[in-house]
Amino acid sequence: MPKTRVRRLILPILLLASLVLNLGQTVQIGMLRRVDIPSVVGTYVASTAPDGGRHYVLEQNGVCAVYEPMGDVEKGTYYLDDDATVESPLTMRFPSQTLCVLRVFDRLYLYDPEGSIILLRKVSDSPTYISVEH
């Protein structure tokens, strides 16, 4: 076979192999990103003032709640985009207010209406209500 025929045969094969490998890596990276994203469902506790001691609960069905132990529970809804990444905005809507939250892995950063940022630490992967009736 002449050299030009060999080149014409090898070049498309190498190009196809490269395409298959790149496609495989893209799919693998996409799967890793999805696996590494922890669920937002669970119980979070405010770690700083002015919300120190408040519990924030996010349930699987889009229901959220905020309460202080031995206090009243305020229920609302939350929205997290289906294409959420490890750094995603989350909106919590209650009858009395709407809260903007930034999710970073298993922590939430609440933008308080008064202008402060409050860290919400995840204390349980399960929605938990402590010392309240809901």
Secondary structure, 3 states (H helix, E strand, C coil): CCHHHHHHHHHHHHHHHHHHHHHHHHHHHHHHHHHHCCCCCEEEEECCCCCCCCEEEECCCCEEEEECCCCCEEEEEEEECCCCCCEEEEEEECCCCEEEEEEECCEEEEECCCCCEEEEEEEECCCCCCCCCC
